[in-house]
């Protein structure tokens, strides 16, 4: 199942028919994950996650490492720093790490521990790196 009924109603994920890479709930990746297409993670990644488009961390998804993506939607858990243009942490989502994003949306019930920079991101090419040169 791509999205649970609850996630379908709230993901707001572009509504386009782009290719989507799905990492299943029984999958464990030890190492970095990189994609230039949207990714849905229902499994676990221990390492850097870099996605040029949207990243959806499903309700059973877990990331232990830094995240860099254009748009991040979290229903599951992330333990690491997040750099994005837009970040959505859903009610069941949990984040432990620093956030650097132009736009942040958190639902009531979302858990977050860390420091937050809002509106400062200019480059999501690398986690924690902001380019001052344009």
C-alpha positions in Angstrom: 0.0 0.0 0.0 1.5 3.4 -1.0 -0.4 5.6 1.5 -2.8 4.7 4.3 -6.2 6.4 4.1 -5.0 8.9 6.8 -1.8 9.7 4.8 -3.7 10.1 1.5 -5.9 12.8 3.0 -3.0 14.7 4.4 0.2 14.2 2.4 -0.5 17.0 -0.2 2.2 15.5 -2.3 2.0 17.4 -5.6 -0.8 15.3 -7.1 1.4 14.6 -10.1 2.1 11.3 -11.6 5.9 11.4 -11.2 8.0 8.3 -10.8 8.0 7.3 -7.1 10.7 5.1 -5.5 9.2 3.1 -2.7 11.4 1.6 0.0 9.2 -1.1 1.7 8.7 -1.6 5.5 10.9 -4.7 5.5 13.8 -3.0 3.9 16.9 -1.8 5.8 19.5 0.4 4.1 22.8 0.9 5.8 24.5 3.6 3.8 23.5 6.8 1.9 20.4 7.0 -0.2 20.3 9.5 -3.1 17.5 10.1 -5.7 16.6 12.7 -8.2 12.9 11.4 -8.1 10.4 11.4 -5.3 10.9 8.8 -2.6 8.5 7.1 -0.1 10.3 5.4 2.8 8.4 2.8 4.8 11.5 1.0 5.9 14.7 2.1 7.7 17.7 4.0 6.5 20.9 4.4 8.5 22.8 7.1 6.7 22.5 10.3 4.7 19.2 10.7 2.7 19.4 13.1 -0.2 16.4 13.5 -2.5 16.1 16.2 -5.2 12.3 16.1 -5.1 9.8 15.0 -2.4 10.6 12.6 0.5 7.7 11.0 2.4 8.6 9.1 5.5 5.7 6.8 6.1 4.3 5.9 9.5 6.6 2.9 9.8 9.6 4.7 8.2 12.7 5.5 10.2 15.8 7.6 9.2 18.9 7.6 11.4 21.0 10.3 9.6 20.8 13.7 8.0 18.1 14.5 5.4 18.3 16.9 2.4 15.2 17.2 0.2 13.1 19.8 -1.5 9.9 18.8 0.3 9.9 16.4 3.3 6.7 14.9 4.8 7.2 13.0 8.0 4.6 10.5 9.4 7.4 8.3 10.9 10.7 9.1 12.7 13.8 11.0 11.8 16.9 11.2 14.0 19.1 13.6 12.2 19.3 17.1 10.8 16.9 18.1 8.1 17.5 20.7 5.3 14.6 21.4 3.0 12.6 24.1 1.2 9.3 22.8 2.8 9.0 20.4 5.8 5.7 18.9 7.1 5.7 17.0 10.3 2.4 15.1 10.7 0.7 14.4 14.1 2.3 11.0 14.4 5.7 12.2 13.2 8.8 12.5 15.3 12.0 14.4 14.6 15.1 14.6 16.8 17.6 16.9 15.2 18.1 20.4 13.8 15.8 21.8 11.0 16.8 24.3 8.4 13.8 25.0 6.1 12.1 27.9 4.3 8.6 26.7 5.3 7.6 24.4 8.2 4.2 22.9 9.0 3.7 20.9 12.1 0.4 19.3 13.1 -0.8 19.1 16.7 0.7 16.0 18.2 3.9 16.1 16.2 7.1 15.6 18.3 10.2 17.7 17.7 13.4 18.1 19.7 16.2 20.3 18.2 16.9 23.8 16.9 15.0 25.4 14.0 15.9 27.9 11.3 12.9 29.0 9.3 13.2 30.9 6.0 17.0 30.8 5.8 17.5 27.9 3.4 19.0 28.7 0.0 20.6 25.4 -1.0 19.3 21.9 -0.1 22.2 20.2 -1.9 23.9 19.1 1.3 22.5 18.7 4.8 23.5 21.6 7.0 25.2 23.5 4.2 23.8 26.8 3.0 25.4 28.5 0.0 25.9 32.3 0.4 27.0 32.6 -3.2 24.3 33.0 -5.9 
